[in-house]
Amino acid sequence: MTKVVAGAALLFVLLGLLLIPYAGIEDDEAFFTRAVYGLPSWTSRSPFFHHVIPLMIWPYAGAFKAWLYWPIFHAFGPNAYSFRIPVILAGAATILVFFQLARHLAGPRAALLACLLLATDPSFLLTNTYDWVRSPWNTCS
């Protein structure tokens, strides 16, 4: 059973990798990068041993994602793959965690089915692959 769940997570990763080159970087995905590169912005920052550490990117958006992506961008540069592979892997981890939760709530067979459905759900795949969030400067709804 765990091999099937791992296979579903792997299928999710492969499908996500196939989708990466079909769309450019959206502003929703990249609004945290000002904090990664230390560009002037409306970021709240704090000095720390002669470095400026970003704390907030927007009044309601923290800089945690910028902290996570800083080593990725410095190692691989900013491109569609470095933006999207980490969130695809997080989506695969979500499938594994979801299986454990569903197994405790509904039993192993129902959890397996739910896990397979989640791994192949187009909206879950697209939302994870393209990491859509509400852009702070996009005021249109």
A tleap script that builds the chain and sets N, CA, C and O, in Angstrom:
source leaprc.protein.ff14SB
mol = sequence {
  NMET THR LYS VAL VAL ALA GLY ALA ALA LEU
  LEU PHE VAL LEU LEU GLY LEU LEU LEU ILE
  PRO TYR ALA GLY ILE GLU ASP ASP GLU ALA
  PHE PHE THR ARG ALA VAL TYR GLY LEU PRO
  SER TRP THR SER ARG SER PRO PHE PHE HIE
  HIE VAL ILE PRO LEU MET ILE TRP PRO TYR
  ALA GLY ALA PHE LYS ALA TRP LEU TYR TRP
  PRO ILE PHE HIE ALA PHE GLY PRO ASN ALA
  TYR SER PHE ARG ILE PRO VAL ILE LEU ALA
  GLY ALA ALA THR ILE LEU VAL PHE PHE GLN
  LEU ALA ARG HIE LEU ALA GLY PRO ARG ALA
  ALA LEU LEU ALA CYS LEU LEU LEU ALA THR
  ASP PRO SER PHE LEU LEU THR ASN THR TYR
  ASP TRP VAL ARG SER PRO TRP ASN THR CYS
  CSER
}
set mol.1.N position { 0.823 -1.199 0.000 }
set mol.1.CA position { 0.000 0.000 0.000 }
set mol.1.C position { 0.865 1.259 0.000 }
set mol.1.O position { 0.563 2.221 -0.706 }
set mol.2.N position { 1.937 1.254 0.788 }
set mol.2.CA position { 2.794 2.439 0.821 }
set mol.2.C position { 3.524 2.640 -0.504 }
set mol.2.O position { 3.871 3.767 -0.857 }
set mol.3.N position { 3.763 1.535 -1.249 }
set mol.3.CA position { 4.381 1.679 -2.566 }
set mol.3.C position { 3.438 2.379 -3.535 }
set mol.3.O position { 3.881 3.158 -4.379 }
set mol.4.N position { 2.162 2.110 -3.423 }
set mol.4.CA position { 1.183 2.758 -4.287 }
set mol.4.C position { 1.105 4.246 -3.962 }
set mol.4.O position { 1.019 5.075 -4.868 }
set mol.5.N position { 1.133 4.587 -2.686 }
set mol.5.CA position { 1.090 5.992 -2.270 }
set mol.5.C position { 2.357 6.708 -2.729 }
set mol.5.O position { 2.292 7.831 -3.229 }
set mol.6.N position { 3.504 6.062 -2.560 }
set mol.6.CA position { 4.760 6.654 -3.049 }
set mol.6.C position { 4.717 6.803 -4.566 }
set mol.6.O position { 5.214 7.789 -5.109 }
set mol.7.N position { 4.129 5.834 -5.245 }
set mol.7.CA position { 3.965 5.938 -6.698 }
set mol.7.C position { 3.056 7.090 -7.088 }
set mol.7.O position { 3.306 7.770 -8.083 }
set mol.8.N position { 1.997 7.317 -6.309 }
set mol.8.CA position { 1.100 8.444 -6.575 }
set mol.8.C position { 1.842 9.768 -6.387 }
set mol.8.O position { 1.673 10.693 -7.182 }
set mol.9.N position { 2.655 9.859 -5.348 }
set mol.9.CA position { 3.439 11.076 -5.130 }
set mol.9.C position { 4.454 11.268 -6.254 }
set mol.9.O position { 4.672 12.393 -6.706 }
set mol.10.N position { 5.069 10.188 -6.705 }
set mol.10.CA position { 6.015 10.267 -7.813 }
set mol.10.C position { 5.306 10.662 -9.104 }
set mol.10.O position { 5.836 11.457 -9.879 }
set mol.11.N position { 4.120 10.120 -9.342 }
set mol.11.CA position { 3.327 10.518 -10.505 }
set mol.11.C position { 3.021 12.007 -10.456 }
set mol.11.O position { 3.104 12.695 -11.473 }
set mol.12.N position { 2.668 12.507 -9.275 }
set mol.12.CA position { 2.397 13.934 -9.096 }
set mol.12.C position { 3.630 14.763 -9.455 }
set mol.12.O position { 3.515 15.781 -10.138 }
set mol.13.N position { 4.813 14.333 -8.998 }
set mol.13.CA position { 6.051 15.056 -9.305 }
set mol.13.C position { 6.308 15.040 -10.810 }
set mol.13.O position { 6.650 16.073 -11.386 }
set mol.14.N position { 6.152 13.910 -11.438 }
set mol.14.CA position { 6.401 13.814 -12.878 }
set mol.14.C position { 5.421 14.668 -13.681 }
set mol.14.O position { 5.821 15.338 -14.633 }
set mol.15.N position { 4.157 14.649 -13.309 }
set mol.15.CA position { 3.179 15.494 -13.994 }
set mol.15.C position { 3.501 16.976 -13.790 }
set mol.15.O position { 3.378 17.778 -14.716 }
set mol.16.N position { 3.909 17.326 -12.584 }
set mol.16.CA position { 4.293 18.713 -12.321 }
set mol.16.C position { 5.502 19.130 -13.138 }
set mol.16.O position { 5.538 20.238 -13.673 }
set mol.17.N position { 6.498 18.250 -13.239 }
set mol.17.CA position { 7.689 18.558 -14.041 }
set mol.17.C position { 7.338 18.749 -15.511 }
set mol.17.O position { 7.951 19.569 -16.196 }
set mol.18.N position { 6.360 18.001 -15.994 }
set mol.18.CA position { 5.928 18.169 -17.380 }
set mol.18.C position { 5.276 19.527 -17.617 }
set mol.18.O position { 5.368 20.073 -18.716 }
set mol.19.N position { 4.622 20.075 -16.603 }
set mol.19.CA position { 3.917 21.352 -16.749 }
set mol.19.C position { 4.819 22.576 -16.615 }
set mol.19.O position { 4.441 23.658 -17.065 }
set mol.20.N position { 5.979 22.439 -16.020 }
set mol.20.CA position { 6.821 23.603 -15.711 }
set mol.20.C position { 7.092 24.502 -16.911 }
set mol.20.O position { 6.912 25.714 -16.791 }
set mol.21.N position { 7.511 23.985 -18.052 }
set mol.21.CA position { 7.900 24.903 -19.127 }
set mol.21.C position { 6.738 25.588 -19.852 }
set mol.21.O position { 6.983 26.429 -20.717 }
set mol.22.N position { 5.496 25.263 -19.534 }
set mol.22.CA position { 4.376 25.793 -20.300 }
set mol.22.C position { 3.882 27.160 -19.856 }
set mol.22.O position { 3.008 27.725 -20.513 }
set mol.23.N position { 4.388 27.697 -18.804 }
set mol.23.CA position { 3.953 29.026 -18.360 }
set mol.23.C position { 5.150 29.784 -17.808 }
set mol.23.O position { 6.030 29.203 -17.173 }
set mol.24.N position { 5.170 31.073 -18.056 }
set mol.24.CA position { 6.225 31.906 -17.500 }
set mol.24.C position { 5.995 32.147 -16.017 }
set mol.24.O position { 4.989 31.719 -15.451 }
set mol.25.N position { 6.932 32.831 -15.408 }
set mol.25.CA position { 6.822 33.151 -13.983 }
set mol.25.C position { 5.764 34.234 -13.797 }
set mol.25.O position { 5.839 35.299 -14.408 }
set mol.26.N position { 4.802 33.959 -12.969 }
set mol.26.CA position { 3.743 34.921 -12.668 }
set mol.26.C position { 4.185 35.828 -11.523 }
set mol.26.O position { 5.035 35.447 -10.719 }
set mol.27.N position { 3.612 37.019 -11.452 }
set mol.27.CA position { 3.959 37.919 -10.352 }
set mol.27.C position { 3.546 37.332 -9.008 }
set mol.27.O position { 4.161 37.630 -7.985 }
set mol.28.N position { 2.509 36.499 -9.005 }
set mol.28.CA position { 2.090 35.843 -7.768 }
set mol.28.C position { 3.184 34.926 -7.220 }
set mol.28.O position { 3.359 34.809 -6.007 }
set mol.29.N position { 3.913 34.282 -8.120 }
set mol.29.CA position { 4.972 33.369 -7.701 }
set mol.29.C position { 6.212 34.107 -7.234 }
set mol.29.O position { 6.956 33.610 -6.388 }
set mol.30.N position { 6.432 35.286 -7.781 }
set mol.30.CA position { 7.733 35.934 -7.617 }
set mol.30.C position { 7.739 37.157 -6.710 }
set mol.30.O position { 8.769 37.823 -6.608 }
set mol.31.N position { 6.644 37.477 -6.054 }
set mol.31.CA position { 6.648 38.724 -5.286 }
set mol.31.C position { 7.593 38.672 -4.090 }
set mol.31.O position { 7.954 39.726 -3.567 }
set mol.32.N position { 8.002 37.509 -3.645 }
set mol.32.CA position { 8.923 37.392 -2.514 }
set mol.32.C position { 10.384 37.613 -2.911 }
set mol.32.O position { 11.237 37.750 -2.034 }
set mol.33.N position { 10.690 37.651 -4.200 }
set mol.33.CA position { 12.093 37.695 -4.635 }
set mol.33.C position { 12.772 39.020 -4.318 }
set mol.33.O position { 14.002 39.072 -4.273 }
set mol.34.N position { 12.029 40.075 -4.099 }
set mol.34.CA position { 12.659 41.347 -3.711 }
set mol.34.C position { 13.414 41.167 -2.401 }
set mol.34.O position { 14.475 41.760 -2.207 }
set mol.35.N position { 12.880 40.363 -1.515 }
set mol.35.CA position { 13.559 40.113 -0.248 }
set mol.35.C position { 14.769 39.205 -0.434 }
set mol.35.O position { 15.750 39.331 0.300 }
set mol.36.N position { 14.716 38.288 -1.408 }
set mol.36.CA position { 15.854 37.395 -1.663 }
set mol.36.C position { 17.057 38.197 -2.127 }
set mol.36.O position { 18.182 37.950 -1.692 }
set mol.37.N position { 16.816 39.162 -3.015 }
set mol.37.CA position { 17.920 39.922 -3.606 }
set mol.37.C position { 18.170 41.262 -2.934 }
set mol.37.O position { 19.003 42.038 -3.402 }
set mol.38.N position { 17.470 41.546 -1.853 }
set mol.38.CA position { 17.716 42.766 -1.093 }
set mol.38.C position { 17.373 44.033 -1.843 }
set mol.38.O position { 17.976 45.075 -1.589 }
set mol.39.N position { 16.426 43.976 -2.754 }
set mol.39.CA position { 16.020 45.151 -3.506 }
set mol.39.C position { 15.171 46.052 -2.631 }
set mol.39.O position { 14.462 45.571 -1.748 }
set mol.40.N position { 15.236 47.345 -2.865 }
set mol.40.CA position { 14.394 48.241 -2.074 }
set mol.40.C position { 12.922 47.912 -2.285 }
set mol.40.O position { 12.456 47.784 -3.417 }
set mol.41.N position { 12.226 47.781 -1.216 }
set mol.41.CA position { 10.802 47.479 -1.308 }
set mol.41.C position { 10.148 47.899 -0.015 }
set mol.41.O position { 10.744 48.601 0.802 }
set mol.42.N position { 8.943 47.473 0.160 }
set mol.42.CA position { 8.225 47.766 1.379 }
set mol.42.C position { 8.409 46.650 2.394 }
set mol.42.O position { 7.524 46.387 3.209 }
set mol.43.N position { 9.540 46.009 2.339 }
set mol.43.CA position { 9.858 44.906 3.234 }
set mol.43.C position { 10.252 45.443 4.604 }
set mol.43.O position { 11.032 46.391 4.699 }
set mol.44.N position { 9.729 44.856 5.643 }
set mol.44.CA position { 10.197 45.136 6.989 }
set mol.44.C position { 11.459 44.317 7.208 }
set mol.44.O position { 11.468 43.118 6.932 }
set mol.45.N position { 12.526 44.941 7.700 }
set mol.45.CA position { 13.783 44.227 7.852 }
set mol.45.C position { 14.393 44.514 9.218 }
set mol.45.O position { 14.016 45.455 9.916 }
set mol.46.N position { 15.339 43.670 9.562 }
set mol.46.CA position { 16.024 43.810 10.832 }
set mol.46.C position { 17.523 43.597 10.616 }
set mol.46.O position { 17.919 42.643 9.945 }
set mol.47.N position { 18.354 44.468 11.172 }
set mol.47.CA position { 19.802 44.247 11.028 }
set mol.47.C position { 20.257 43.082 11.912 }
set mol.47.O position { 19.784 42.911 13.036 }
set mol.48.N position { 21.190 42.283 11.371 }
set mol.48.CA position { 21.689 41.132 12.105 }
set mol.48.C position { 23.125 40.877 11.665 }
set mol.48.O position { 23.349 40.385 10.559 }
set mol.49.N position { 24.092 41.200 12.503 }
set mol.49.CA position { 25.509 40.993 12.208 }
set mol.49.C position { 25.892 41.521 10.827 }
set mol.49.O position { 26.407 40.777 9.992 }
set mol.50.N position { 25.639 42.796 10.594 }
set mol.50.CA position { 25.998 43.477 9.346 }
set mol.50.C position { 25.244 42.953 8.126 }
set mol.50.O position { 25.661 43.196 6.994 }
set mol.51.N position { 24.165 42.254 8.338 }
set mol.51.CA position { 23.287 41.806 7.258 }
set mol.51.C position { 21.883 42.310 7.552 }
set mol.51.O position { 21.518 42.518 8.709 }
set mol.52.N position { 21.116 42.500 6.519 }
set mol.52.CA position { 19.722 42.894 6.680 }
set mol.52.C position { 18.859 41.668 6.421 }
set mol.52.O position { 18.886 41.101 5.329 }
set mol.53.N position { 18.107 41.268 7.412 }
set mol.53.CA position { 17.255 40.088 7.326 }
set mol.53.C position { 15.819 40.547 7.076 }
set mol.53.O position { 15.251 41.268 7.896 }
set mol.54.N position { 15.219 40.132 5.942 }
set mol.54.CA position { 13.822 40.522 5.705 }
set mol.54.C position { 12.885 39.803 6.672 }
set mol.54.O position { 13.046 38.613 6.943 }
set mol.55.N position { 11.912 40.540 7.184 }
set mol.55.CA position { 10.929 39.963 8.095 }
set mol.55.C position { 9.543 39.899 7.469 }
set mol.55.O position { 8.846 38.892 7.587 }
set mol.56.N position { 9.152 40.968 6.813 }
set mol.56.CA position { 7.853 41.026 6.161 }
set mol.56.C position { 8.039 41.575 4.753 }
set mol.56.O position { 8.805 42.516 4.543 }
set mol.57.N position { 7.336 40.984 3.788 }
set mol.57.CA position { 7.391 41.463 2.411 }
set mol.57.C position { 6.227 42.403 2.142 }
set mol.57.O position { 6.335 43.334 1.344 }
set mol.58.N position { 5.156 42.158 2.790 }
set mol.58.CA position { 3.930 42.935 2.674 }
set mol.58.C position { 3.294 42.921 4.051 }
set mol.58.O position { 3.626 42.038 4.842 }
set mol.59.N position { 2.413 43.831 4.387 }
set mol.59.CA position { 1.862 43.835 5.750 }
set mol.59.C position { 1.272 42.502 6.215 }
set mol.59.O position { 1.210 42.244 7.417 }
set mol.60.N position { 0.843 41.662 5.290 }
set mol.60.CA position { 0.276 40.372 5.675 }
set mol.60.C position { 1.055 39.191 5.112 }
set mol.60.O position { 0.583 38.057 5.194 }
set mol.61.N position { 2.236 39.424 4.541 }
set mol.61.CA position { 3.025 38.341 3.945 }
set mol.61.C position { 4.434 38.362 4.537 }
set mol.61.O position { 5.196 39.311 4.349 }
set mol.62.N position { 4.750 37.303 5.246 }
set mol.62.CA position { 6.076 37.199 5.851 }
set mol.62.C position { 7.134 36.796 4.838 }
set mol.62.O position { 6.824 36.486 3.687 }
set mol.63.N position { 8.374 36.805 5.274 }
set mol.63.CA position { 9.514 36.553 4.398 }
set mol.63.C position { 10.028 35.119 4.498 }
set mol.63.O position { 11.126 34.836 4.017 }
set mol.64.N position { 9.284 34.220 5.096 }
set mol.64.CA position { 9.756 32.850 5.264 }
set mol.64.C position { 10.083 32.189 3.931 }
set mol.64.O position { 11.089 31.489 3.815 }
set mol.65.N position { 9.246 32.405 2.935 }
set mol.65.CA position { 9.496 31.821 1.617 }
set mol.65.C position { 10.784 32.381 1.020 }
set mol.65.O position { 11.517 31.647 0.357 }
set mol.66.N position { 11.073 33.645 1.237 }
set mol.66.CA position { 12.332 34.225 0.752 }
set mol.66.C position { 13.521 33.565 1.438 }
set mol.66.O position { 14.548 33.328 0.802 }
set mol.67.N position { 13.393 33.269 2.717 }
set mol.67.CA position { 14.477 32.583 3.426 }
set mol.67.C position { 14.710 31.198 2.845 }
set mol.67.O position { 15.854 30.770 2.691 }
set mol.68.N position { 13.627 30.492 2.519 }
set mol.68.CA position { 13.753 29.149 1.951 }
set mol.68.C position { 14.350 29.165 0.545 }
set mol.68.O position { 15.135 28.285 0.192 }
set mol.69.N position { 13.985 30.148 -0.242 }
set mol.69.CA position { 14.440 30.197 -1.623 }
set mol.69.C position { 15.815 30.835 -1.788 }
set mol.69.O position { 16.426 30.668 -2.844 }
set mol.70.N position { 16.317 31.540 -0.817 }
set mol.70.CA position { 17.616 32.196 -0.944 }
set mol.70.C position { 18.717 31.209 -1.356 }
set mol.70.O position { 19.425 31.488 -2.324 }
set mol.71.N position { 18.899 30.065 -0.671 }
set mol.71.CA position { 19.959 29.137 -1.117 }
set mol.71.C position { 19.663 28.500 -2.470 }
set mol.71.O position { 20.588 28.201 -3.226 }
set mol.72.N position { 18.396 28.290 -2.783 }
set mol.72.CA position { 18.036 27.686 -4.072 }
set mol.72.C position { 18.396 28.627 -5.210 }
set mol.72.O position { 19.003 28.207 -6.195 }
set mol.73.N position { 18.026 29.898 -5.082 }
set mol.73.CA position { 18.319 30.865 -6.144 }
set mol.73.C position { 19.809 31.138 -6.267 }
set mol.73.O position { 20.305 31.362 -7.371 }
set mol.74.N position { 20.527 31.124 -5.158 }
set mol.74.CA position { 21.968 31.363 -5.248 }
set mol.74.C position { 22.708 30.151 -5.823 }
set mol.74.O position { 23.789 30.302 -6.391 }
set mol.75.N position { 22.144 28.969 -5.681 }
set mol.75.CA position { 22.782 27.772 -6.244 }
set mol.75.C position { 22.389 27.552 -7.708 }
set mol.75.O position { 23.241 27.189 -8.519 }
set mol.76.N position { 21.118 27.764 -8.061 }
set mol.76.CA position { 20.635 27.431 -9.397 }
set mol.76.C position { 20.179 28.622 -10.215 }
set mol.76.O position { 19.885 28.477 -11.401 }
set mol.77.N position { 20.114 29.800 -9.605 }
set mol.77.CA position { 19.614 30.975 -10.305 }
set mol.77.C position { 18.098 30.958 -10.378 }
set mol.77.O position { 17.480 29.900 -10.254 }
set mol.78.N position { 17.495 32.125 -10.579 }
set mol.78.CA position { 16.034 32.171 -10.675 }
set mol.78.C position { 15.579 31.771 -12.078 }
set mol.78.O position { 15.899 32.452 -13.052 }
set mol.79.N position { 14.853 30.695 -12.183 }
set mol.79.CA position { 14.253 30.264 -13.442 }
set mol.79.C position { 12.992 29.487 -13.110 }
set mol.79.O position { 12.674 29.280 -11.939 }
set mol.80.N position { 12.286 29.063 -14.123 }
set mol.80.CA position { 11.007 28.377 -13.890 }
set mol.80.C position { 11.194 27.116 -13.058 }
set mol.80.O position { 10.350 26.799 -12.219 }
set mol.81.N position { 12.284 26.397 -13.277 }
set mol.81.CA position { 12.498 25.146 -12.533 }
set mol.81.C position { 12.854 25.412 -11.070 }
set mol.81.O position { 12.373 24.708 -10.182 }
set mol.82.N position { 13.683 26.410 -10.810 }
set mol.82.CA position { 14.038 26.684 -9.410 }
set mol.82.C position { 12.864 27.291 -8.642 }
set mol.82.O position { 12.790 27.152 -7.421 }
set mol.83.N position { 11.955 27.955 -9.336 }
set mol.83.CA position { 10.747 28.448 -8.692 }
set mol.83.C position { 9.790 27.310 -8.365 }
set mol.83.O position { 9.169 27.302 -7.302 }
set mol.84.N position { 9.669 26.342 -9.286 }
set mol.84.CA position { 8.558 25.407 -9.197 }
set mol.84.C position { 8.884 24.035 -8.631 }
set mol.84.O position { 8.002 23.400 -8.052 }
set mol.85.N position { 10.092 23.559 -8.771 }
set mol.85.CA position { 10.405 22.224 -8.241 }
set mol.85.C position { 10.204 22.146 -6.721 }
set mol.85.O position { 9.659 21.152 -6.242 }
set mol.86.N position { 10.624 23.156 -5.944 }
set mol.86.CA position { 10.368 23.047 -4.492 }
set mol.86.C position { 8.886 22.936 -4.135 }
set mol.86.O position { 8.534 22.184 -3.226 }
set mol.87.N position { 8.015 23.662 -4.825 }
set mol.87.CA position { 6.594 23.569 -4.483 }
set mol.87.C position { 5.975 22.278 -5.006 }
set mol.87.O position { 5.012 21.779 -4.424 }
set mol.88.N position { 6.512 21.729 -6.094 }
set mol.88.CA position { 6.042 20.413 -6.545 }
set mol.88.C position { 6.401 19.356 -5.509 }
set mol.88.O position { 5.590 18.483 -5.202 }
set mol.89.N position { 7.611 19.434 -4.971 }
set mol.89.CA position { 8.010 18.480 -3.922 }
set mol.89.C position { 7.172 18.660 -2.665 }
set mol.89.O position { 6.844 17.684 -1.991 }
set mol.90.N position { 6.826 19.899 -2.347 }
set mol.90.CA position { 5.940 20.135 -1.198 }
set mol.90.C position { 4.555 19.552 -1.462 }
set mol.90.O position { 3.923 19.031 -0.543 }
set mol.91.N position { 4.079 19.632 -2.693 }
set mol.91.CA position { 2.798 19.010 -3.046 }
set mol.91.C position { 2.854 17.499 -2.913 }
set mol.91.O position { 1.894 16.881 -2.455 }
set mol.92.N position { 3.979 16.894 -3.311 }
set mol.92.CA position { 4.140 15.439 -3.159 }
set mol.92.C position { 4.158 15.054 -1.680 }
set mol.92.O position { 3.576 14.042 -1.289 }
set mol.93.N position { 4.826 15.863 -0.864 }
set mol.93.CA position { 4.834 15.604 0.579 }
set mol.93.C position { 3.428 15.748 1.157 }
set mol.93.O position { 3.055 15.023 2.079 }
set mol.94.N position { 2.653 16.679 0.616 }
set mol.94.CA position { 1.268 16.843 1.051 }
set mol.94.C position { 0.454 15.584 0.772 }
set mol.94.O position { -0.385 15.194 1.583 }
set mol.95.N position { 0.696 14.953 -0.362 }
set mol.95.CA position { -0.007 13.710 -0.693 }
set mol.95.C position { 0.331 12.624 0.318 }
set mol.95.O position { -0.556 11.890 0.755 }
set mol.96.N position { 1.593 12.512 0.693 }
set mol.96.CA position { 2.003 11.497 1.674 }
set mol.96.C position { 1.377 11.757 3.042 }
set mol.96.O position { 0.908 10.828 3.700 }
set mol.97.N position { 1.372 13.007 3.462 }
set mol.97.CA position { 0.773 13.359 4.757 }
set mol.97.C position { -0.747 13.159 4.706 }
set mol.97.O position { -1.355 12.682 5.664 }
set mol.98.N position { -1.338 13.529 3.579 }
set mol.98.CA position { -2.782 13.348 3.415 }
set mol.98.C position { -3.164 11.873 3.522 }
set mol.98.O position { -4.191 11.539 4.112 }
set mol.99.N position { -2.347 10.999 2.960 }
set mol.99.CA position { -2.628 9.573 3.061 }
set mol.99.C position { -2.655 9.120 4.518 }
set mol.99.O position { -3.551 8.383 4.929 }
set mol.100.N position { -1.677 9.563 5.291 }
set mol.100.CA position { -1.631 9.175 6.705 }
set mol.100.C position { -2.866 9.682 7.457 }
set mol.100.O position { -3.457 8.954 8.255 }
set mol.101.N position { -3.240 10.911 7.201 }
set mol.101.CA position { -4.417 11.484 7.863 }
set mol.101.C position { -5.688 10.744 7.452 }
set mol.101.O position { -6.504 10.385 8.301 }
set mol.102.N position { -5.853 10.516 6.149 }
set mol.102.CA position { -7.055 9.837 5.666 }
set mol.102.C position { -7.111 8.395 6.152 }
set mol.102.O position { -8.196 7.870 6.401 }
set mol.103.N position { -5.961 7.750 6.291 }
set mol.103.CA position { -5.938 6.366 6.782 }
set mol.103.C position { -6.449 6.291 8.211 }
set mol.103.O position { -7.176 5.365 8.572 }
set mol.104.N position { -6.068 7.264 9.020 }
set mol.104.CA position { -6.545 7.273 10.406 }
set mol.104.C position { -8.031 7.616 10.497 }
set mol.104.O position { -8.724 7.153 11.403 }
set mol.105.N position { -8.511 8.421 9.567 }
set mol.105.CA position { -9.907 8.839 9.618 }
set mol.105.C position { -10.864 7.879 8.916 }
set mol.105.O position { -11.983 7.667 9.385 }
set mol.106.N position { -10.432 7.294 7.789 }
set mol.106.CA position { -11.379 6.527 6.976 }
set mol.106.C position { -10.921 5.109 6.654 }
set mol.106.O position { -11.664 4.356 6.023 }
set mol.107.N position { -9.736 4.733 7.066 }
set mol.107.CA position { -9.254 3.387 6.763 }
set mol.107.C position { -8.312 3.390 5.565 }
set mol.107.O position { -8.260 4.359 4.808 }
set mol.108.N position { -7.570 2.301 5.401 }
set mol.108.CA position { -6.527 2.267 4.377 }
set mol.108.C position { -7.043 2.275 2.939 }
set mol.108.O position { -6.434 2.916 2.082 }
set mol.109.N position { -8.140 1.587 2.653 }
set mol.109.CA position { -8.633 1.540 1.269 }
set mol.109.C position { -9.168 2.886 0.833 }
set mol.109.O position { -8.882 3.336 -0.277 }
set mol.110.N position { -9.934 3.531 1.679 }
set mol.110.CA position { -10.462 4.859 1.349 }
set mol.110.C position { -9.325 5.872 1.238 }
set mol.110.O position { -9.355 6.752 0.378 }
set mol.111.N position { -8.327 5.747 2.104 }
set mol.111.CA position { -7.188 6.666 2.063 }
set mol.111.C position { -6.400 6.497 0.773 }
set mol.111.O position { -5.936 7.476 0.186 }
set mol.112.N position { -6.252 5.263 0.338 }
set mol.112.CA position { -5.535 4.998 -0.907 }
set mol.112.C position { -6.263 5.613 -2.097 }
set mol.112.O position { -5.641 6.253 -2.945 }
set mol.113.N position { -7.555 5.425 -2.160 }
set mol.113.CA position { -8.350 6.009 -3.236 }
set mol.113.C position { -8.285 7.529 -3.190 }
set mol.113.O position { -8.084 8.172 -4.220 }
set mol.114.N position { -8.453 8.108 -2.007 }
set mol.114.CA position { -8.396 9.556 -1.869 }
set mol.114.C position { -7.024 10.100 -2.267 }
set mol.114.O position { -6.927 11.161 -2.883 }
set mol.115.N position { -5.983 9.380 -1.917 }
set mol.115.CA position { -4.622 9.786 -2.254 }
set mol.115.C position { -4.392 9.765 -3.770 }
set mol.115.O position { -3.779 10.676 -4.326 }
set mol.116.N position { -4.886 8.723 -4.421 }
set mol.116.CA position { -4.756 8.638 -5.883 }
set mol.116.C position { -5.552 9.737 -6.579 }
set mol.116.O position { -5.103 10.303 -7.575 }
set mol.117.N position { -6.728 10.031 -6.052 }
set mol.117.CA position { -7.530 11.123 -6.621 }
set mol.117.C position { -6.843 12.469 -6.432 }
set mol.117.O position { -6.834 13.296 -7.344 }
set mol.118.N position { -6.269 12.694 -5.254 }
set mol.118.CA position { -5.572 13.958 -5.005 }
set mol.118.C position { -4.345 14.106 -5.897 }
set mol.118.O position { -4.083 15.193 -6.413 }
set mol.119.N position { -3.601 13.040 -6.082 }
set mol.119.CA position { -2.378 13.104 -6.895 }
set mol.119.C position { -2.674 13.396 -8.361 }
set mol.119.O position { -1.821 13.936 -9.065 }
set mol.120.N position { -3.870 13.046 -8.831 }
set mol.120.CA position { -4.204 13.268 -10.235 }
set mol.120.C position { -5.238 14.374 -10.430 }
set mol.120.O position { -5.721 14.575 -11.544 }
set mol.121.N position { -5.581 15.086 -9.375 }
set mol.121.CA position { -6.547 16.184 -9.468 }
set mol.121.C position { -5.904 17.364 -10.194 }
set mol.121.O position { -4.893 17.887 -9.727 }
set mol.122.N position { -6.467 17.795 -11.327 }
set mol.122.CA position { -5.840 18.879 -12.082 }
set mol.122.C position { -5.718 20.193 -11.312 }
set mol.122.O position { -4.708 20.887 -11.432 }
set mol.123.N position { -6.731 20.540 -10.528 }
set mol.123.CA position { -6.641 21.806 -9.801 }
set mol.123.C position { -5.549 21.760 -8.726 }
set mol.123.O position { -4.853 22.753 -8.515 }
set mol.124.N position { -5.395 20.628 -8.050 }
set mol.124.CA position { -4.327 20.487 -7.056 }
set mol.124.C position { -2.962 20.527 -7.739 }
set mol.124.O position { -2.036 21.168 -7.241 }
set mol.125.N position { -2.835 19.850 -8.869 }
set mol.125.CA position { -1.578 19.819 -9.604 }
set mol.125.C position { -1.193 21.199 -10.121 }
set mol.125.O position { -0.052 21.627 -9.949 }
set mol.126.N position { -2.129 21.896 -10.750 }
set mol.126.CA position { -1.821 23.221 -11.301 }
set mol.126.C position { -1.534 24.247 -10.212 }
set mol.126.O position { -0.612 25.053 -10.333 }
set mol.127.N position { -2.328 24.210 -9.152 }
set mol.127.CA position { -2.121 25.173 -8.066 }
set mol.127.C position { -0.784 24.954 -7.383 }
set mol.127.O position { -0.118 25.921 -7.011 }
set mol.128.N position { -0.379 23.705 -7.211 }
set mol.128.CA position { 0.928 23.439 -6.610 }
set mol.128.C position { 2.066 23.748 -7.570 }
set mol.128.O position { 3.060 24.352 -7.170 }
set mol.129.N position { 1.941 23.350 -8.812 }
set mol.129.CA position { 3.024 23.548 -9.771 }
set mol.129.C position { 3.297 25.029 -10.002 }
set mol.129.O position { 4.452 25.455 -10.010 }
set mol.130.N position { 2.259 25.801 -10.187 }
set mol.130.CA position { 2.441 27.223 -10.466 }
set mol.130.C position { 2.400 28.084 -9.219 }
set mol.130.O position { 2.549 29.302 -9.316 }
set mol.131.N position { 2.203 27.495 -8.057 }
set mol.131.CA position { 2.280 28.170 -6.760 }
set mol.131.C position { 1.499 29.476 -6.749 }
set mol.131.O position { 2.044 30.528 -6.413 }
set mol.132.N position { 0.249 29.408 -7.108 }
set mol.132.CA position { -0.571 30.609 -7.151 }
set mol.132.C position { -0.926 31.063 -5.756 }
set mol.132.O position { -1.405 30.284 -4.931 }
set mol.133.N position { -0.685 32.322 -5.507 }
set mol.133.CA position { -1.135 32.986 -4.282 }
set mol.133.C position { -1.722 34.326 -4.701 }
set mol.133.O position { -1.560 34.749 -5.845 }
set mol.134.N position { -2.373 34.965 -3.816 }
set mol.134.CA position { -2.938 36.279 -4.116 }
set mol.134.C position { -1.815 37.307 -4.093 }
set mol.134.O position { -1.150 37.487 -3.073 }
set mol.135.N position { -1.611 37.973 -5.210 }
set mol.135.CA position { -0.563 38.972 -5.302 }
set mol.135.C position { -0.954 40.207 -4.497 }
set mol.135.O position { -2.091 40.668 -4.594 }
set mol.136.N position { -0.031 40.751 -3.704 }
set mol.136.CA position { -0.387 41.918 -2.885 }
set mol.136.C position { -0.696 43.153 -3.704 }
set mol.136.O position { -1.462 44.002 -3.249 }
set mol.137.N position { -0.128 43.290 -4.903 }
set mol.137.CA position { -0.383 44.486 -5.686 }
set mol.137.C position { -1.454 44.276 -6.740 }
set mol.137.O position { -1.760 45.202 -7.490 }
set mol.138.N position { -2.029 43.097 -6.818 }
set mol.138.CA position { -3.119 42.851 -7.735 }
set mol.138.C position { -4.414 43.145 -7.004 }
set mol.138.O position { -4.890 42.326 -6.217 }
set mol.139.N position { -4.988 44.319 -7.262 }
set mol.139.CA position { -6.166 44.728 -6.502 }
set mol.139.C position { -7.459 44.332 -7.186 }
set mol.139.O position { -8.532 44.496 -6.604 }
set mol.140.N position { -7.391 43.814 -8.409 }
set mol.140.CA position { -8.601 43.353 -9.086 }
set mol.140.C position { -8.992 41.990 -8.558 }
set mol.140.O position { -8.124 41.154 -8.309 }
set mol.141.N position { -10.275 41.749 -8.383 }
set mol.141.CA position { -10.679 40.417 -7.931 }
set mol.141.C position { -11.342 39.643 -9.016 }
set mol.141.O position { -11.743 38.500 -8.802 }
savepdb mol mol.pdb
quit
